[in-house]
Amino acid sequence: MITLSGPVIGFDFGTTRIGIAAGQAITGTASPLAPVSARDGIPDWSVIEKLISEWQAVAIVVGIPLNMDGSISDMSRRARKFANRLKERCQLPCYLIDERLSTREAKQISLARGGSSNFKENSVDGIAAQLILESWFESDQLISSETRLEDLYGIGRN
């Protein structure tokens, strides 16, 4: 179990929207925040930097969307690149975690709460980020965003 003192911000990387959640390692819980729009995976960095500053985050977590067989996808690489940009811009420790099926689970949670199945209008990105962050709190791995994905996952080496 991760033990950090202070708020942690989690991200569910996407090319058009980036889900965000804020949480505390001490409680192991997180809450979804409003997603940030992105253009081809590039957000308005000032919005993200302001959010991290307002929450006084001590660390950042980014979900890595591996393929179901554990192999590395193009989106995995893009999410890691996003994580490293966050680390550079915010000067905070940034960690990675496997986030397979987080969006699917987020959709199920939203539907169970009576949400619309139109996920373009009814964004579940914040819920996905919440799930990513909470699973990171439960893990015992601190994988730095600078770690090469090929060094972590044996499948999918190029």
Sine and cosine of phi, psi and omega as CSV:
sin_phi,cos_phi,sin_psi,cos_psi,sin_omega,cos_omega
0.00,0.00,0.70,-0.72,-0.03,-1.00
-0.96,0.28,0.72,-0.70,0.06,-1.00
-0.82,-0.57,0.97,-0.24,0.09,-1.00
-0.79,-0.62,0.48,-0.88,0.04,-1.00
-0.95,-0.31,0.95,-0.30,0.02,-1.00
0.77,-0.63,0.18,-0.98,-0.04,-1.00
-0.93,0.38,0.55,-0.84,0.07,-1.00
-0.81,-0.58,0.65,-0.76,0.02,-1.00
-0.95,-0.32,0.75,-0.67,0.02,-1.00
-0.93,-0.37,0.53,-0.84,-0.04,-1.00
-0.78,-0.63,0.66,-0.75,0.17,-0.99
-0.94,-0.35,0.99,-0.15,-0.10,-1.00
-0.93,0.38,0.68,-0.73,0.10,-0.99
-0.54,-0.84,0.31,-0.95,-0.04,-1.00
-0.99,0.14,-0.40,0.92,0.03,-1.00
-0.92,-0.38,-0.45,0.89,0.04,-1.00
-0.60,-0.80,0.57,-0.82,0.03,-1.00
-0.86,-0.50,0.89,-0.46,0.02,-1.00
-0.97,0.24,0.57,-0.82,-0.04,-1.00
-0.70,-0.72,0.60,-0.80,0.10,-0.99
-0.61,-0.79,0.44,-0.90,0.06,-1.00
-0.84,-0.54,0.62,-0.79,-0.02,-1.00
-0.40,-0.92,0.03,-1.00,-0.02,-1.00
-0.79,-0.61,0.79,-0.61,0.03,-1.00
-0.90,0.43,-0.55,0.84,-0.06,-1.00
-0.88,0.47,-0.56,0.83,0.04,-1.00
-0.99,-0.15,-0.30,0.95,-0.03,-1.00
0.95,0.31,0.33,0.94,-0.05,-1.00
-0.87,-0.50,0.39,-0.92,0.02,-1.00
-0.61,-0.79,0.33,-0.94,0.05,-1.00
-0.79,-0.61,0.65,-0.76,0.03,-1.00
-0.94,0.34,0.57,-0.82,0.11,-0.99
-0.90,-0.44,0.15,-0.99,0.03,-1.00
-0.90,0.43,0.67,-0.74,0.02,-1.00
-0.94,0.34,0.32,-0.95,0.05,-1.00
-0.94,-0.35,0.73,-0.69,0.06,-1.00
-0.93,0.36,0.48,-0.88,0.03,-1.00
-0.64,-0.77,0.44,-0.90,0.11,-0.99
-0.90,-0.43,0.93,-0.36,-0.06,-1.00
0.79,0.61,0.65,0.76,0.05,-1.00
1.00,0.06,0.01,1.00,-0.02,-1.00
-0.96,-0.28,0.91,-0.42,-0.02,-1.00
-1.00,0.06,0.09,-1.00,0.22,-0.98
-0.98,0.22,0.98,-0.20,-0.11,-0.99
-0.87,0.50,-0.52,0.86,-0.02,-1.00
-0.90,0.43,-0.57,0.82,0.03,-1.00
-0.91,0.41,-0.71,0.71,-0.01,-1.00
-0.92,0.39,-0.69,0.72,0.01,-1.00
-0.89,0.46,-0.64,0.77,0.03,-1.00
-0.90,0.43,-0.68,0.73,-0.01,-1.00
-0.89,0.45,-0.71,0.70,0.00,-1.00
-0.90,0.44,-0.63,0.77,0.03,-1.00
-0.92,0.40,-0.71,0.70,0.00,-1.00
-0.87,0.49,-0.63,0.78,-0.01,-1.00
-0.99,0.16,-0.16,0.99,-0.04,-1.00
0.79,0.61,0.75,0.66,-0.05,-1.00
-0.89,0.45,0.58,-0.81,0.07,-1.00
-0.97,-0.24,-0.20,0.98,0.01,-1.00
-0.31,-0.95,0.27,-0.96,-0.01,-1.00
-0.78,-0.63,0.59,-0.81,0.06,-1.00
-0.78,-0.63,0.73,-0.68,0.04,-1.00
-0.83,-0.55,0.78,-0.63,0.06,-1.00
-0.96,0.27,0.66,-0.75,0.04,-1.00
-0.95,-0.30,0.91,-0.42,-0.04,-1.00
-0.99,0.13,1.00,0.05,0.06,-1.00
-0.97,0.26,0.37,-0.93,0.13,-0.99
-0.92,0.38,0.30,-0.95,-0.06,-1.00
-0.87,0.49,-0.45,0.89,0.03,-1.00
-1.00,0.07,0.10,0.99,0.02,-1.00
1.00,0.04,0.03,1.00,-0.01,-1.00
-0.99,0.16,0.31,-0.95,-0.06,-1.00
-1.00,0.07,0.75,-0.66,0.03,-1.00
-0.95,-0.30,0.14,-0.99,0.10,-1.00
-0.86,0.50,-0.64,0.77,0.01,-1.00
-0.91,0.41,-0.54,0.84,0.07,-1.00
-0.87,0.50,-0.73,0.68,0.00,-1.00
-0.90,0.43,-0.65,0.76,0.00,-1.00
-0.92,0.40,-0.62,0.78,0.02,-1.00
-0.91,0.41,-0.64,0.77,0.04,-1.00
-0.91,0.42,-0.65,0.76,0.04,-1.00
-0.89,0.46,-0.68,0.74,0.07,-1.00
-0.86,0.51,-0.70,0.72,0.01,-1.00
-0.87,0.50,-0.69,0.72,0.00,-1.00
-0.92,0.38,-0.57,0.82,0.08,-1.00
-0.91,0.42,-0.66,0.75,0.06,-1.00
-0.86,0.52,-0.73,0.68,-0.02,-1.00
-0.86,0.51,-0.71,0.70,0.02,-1.00
-0.89,0.46,-0.73,0.68,-0.09,-1.00
-0.94,0.34,-0.63,0.77,-0.12,-0.99
-0.99,-0.16,-0.18,0.98,0.01,-1.00
0.81,0.59,0.71,0.70,0.05,-1.00
-0.80,-0.60,0.42,-0.91,0.11,-0.99
-0.88,0.48,0.68,-0.73,-0.01,-1.00
-0.78,-0.62,0.76,-0.65,-0.10,-1.00
-0.85,-0.52,0.41,-0.91,0.01,-1.00
-0.93,-0.38,0.48,-0.88,0.13,-0.99
-0.50,-0.87,0.61,-0.79,0.07,-1.00
-0.88,0.48,0.78,-0.62,-0.05,-1.00
-0.83,-0.56,0.45,0.89,0.02,-1.00
-0.80,0.61,0.71,-0.70,0.08,-1.00
0.95,0.32,0.13,0.99,0.00,-1.00
-0.90,0.43,-0.64,0.77,0.00,-1.00
-0.93,0.37,-0.63,0.77,0.04,-1.00
-0.88,0.47,-0.71,0.70,0.03,-1.00
-0.90,0.43,-0.62,0.78,0.03,-1.00
-0.88,0.47,-0.64,0.77,0.03,-1.00
-0.90,0.44,-0.67,0.74,0.02,-1.00
-0.89,0.46,-0.68,0.74,0.02,-1.00
-0.89,0.46,-0.71,0.70,-0.01,-1.00
-0.88,0.48,-0.71,0.70,0.02,-1.00
-0.90,0.44,-0.64,0.77,0.02,-1.00
-0.90,0.44,-0.46,0.89,0.04,-1.00
-1.00,0.06,0.06,1.00,0.01,-1.00
1.00,-0.02,0.24,0.97,0.00,-1.00
-0.96,0.28,0.32,-0.95,0.02,-1.00
-0.95,0.32,0.47,-0.88,0.06,-1.00
-1.00,0.07,0.04,1.00,0.10,-1.00
-1.00,0.06,1.00,0.00,-0.13,-0.99
-0.98,0.22,-0.14,0.99,0.13,-0.99
-0.96,0.29,-0.60,0.80,0.04,-1.00
-1.00,0.00,-0.61,0.79,-0.02,-1.00
-0.98,-0.20,0.98,0.21,-0.09,-1.00
-0.87,0.49,0.71,-0.70,0.09,-1.00
-0.94,-0.35,0.17,0.99,-0.07,-1.00
-0.88,0.47,-0.61,0.79,0.04,-1.00
-0.92,0.39,-0.61,0.79,0.05,-1.00
-0.92,0.40,-0.65,0.76,0.04,-1.00
-0.88,0.48,-0.68,0.74,0.04,-1.00
-0.90,0.44,-0.61,0.79,0.05,-1.00
-0.88,0.48,-0.72,0.69,0.01,-1.00
-0.89,0.46,-0.65,0.76,0.03,-1.00
-0.87,0.49,-0.76,0.65,-0.04,-1.00
-0.91,0.42,-0.69,0.72,0.00,-1.00
-0.91,0.42,-0.58,0.81,0.05,-1.00
-0.94,0.35,-0.54,0.84,0.06,-1.00
-0.91,0.41,-0.66,0.75,0.04,-1.00
-0.86,0.51,-0.59,0.81,-0.02,-1.00
-0.98,0.22,-0.34,0.94,-0.05,-1.00
-0.99,0.17,0.14,-0.99,0.07,-1.00
-0.86,-0.51,0.31,0.95,-0.02,-1.00
-0.96,-0.27,0.78,-0.63,0.12,-0.99
-0.93,-0.36,1.00,0.01,-0.03,-1.00
-0.99,-0.13,0.94,-0.35,-0.01,-1.00
-0.89,0.45,0.56,-0.83,0.02,-1.00
-0.89,0.45,-0.32,0.95,0.00,-1.00
-0.99,0.16,-0.15,0.99,0.01,-1.00
-0.93,0.36,0.77,-0.63,0.04,-1.00
-0.92,0.40,0.74,-0.68,0.01,-1.00
-0.86,0.51,-0.59,0.81,0.00,-1.00
-0.90,0.44,-0.44,0.90,0.04,-1.00
-0.98,0.19,-0.37,0.93,-0.01,-1.00
-1.00,0.02,-0.65,0.76,-0.15,-0.99
-0.87,-0.50,0.90,-0.44,-0.07,-1.00
-0.93,0.36,-0.47,0.88,-0.01,-1.00
-0.99,0.16,0.58,-0.81,0.13,-0.99
1.00,0.05,0.29,0.96,0.06,-1.00
-0.94,0.35,0.65,-0.76,0.03,-1.00
-0.97,-0.24,0.00,0.00,0.00,0.00
